[in-house]
Amino acid sequence: MRMAFVYFISLLIIIASMLGILYFKSLAKISKDTKYVVPTFCPPKVTQLQAFNDHEIANPLNRRGLMSCYCLEEMKVLKDPKKVFAISFDSIKGAGETPYCKEWFYVYA
């Protein structure tokens, strides 16, 4: 009886783990509501303008994730995540005062 109980509990844990993996994997999919795309590969040098133009593509499925590449590279150069919050896109027409890298940081983290 005790052995059957142990097997039953083990089976429940395995099933719960599989369901958890499937659930969290579904959360990682890119949808129309995805604001920041995290790419698997980044080009060697991404400019601020390239990152902004890629981010402005309406459908996230068509984005290359250059904003993520740009902000991650800037974070490596600045060596302080807090300084990423101050990166400004004011020099780009149409960017406004939106703190793109600050928003990206919270999504990335």
Buried (B, 14 or more C-beta within 10 A) or exposed (E): EEEEEEEEEEEEEEEEEEEEEEEEEEEEEBEEEBEBBBBEEBEEEBEBBBBBBBBEEEEBEEBBBBBBBBBBBBBEEBEEEEEBEEBEBEEBEEBEEEBBBBBBBEBBE
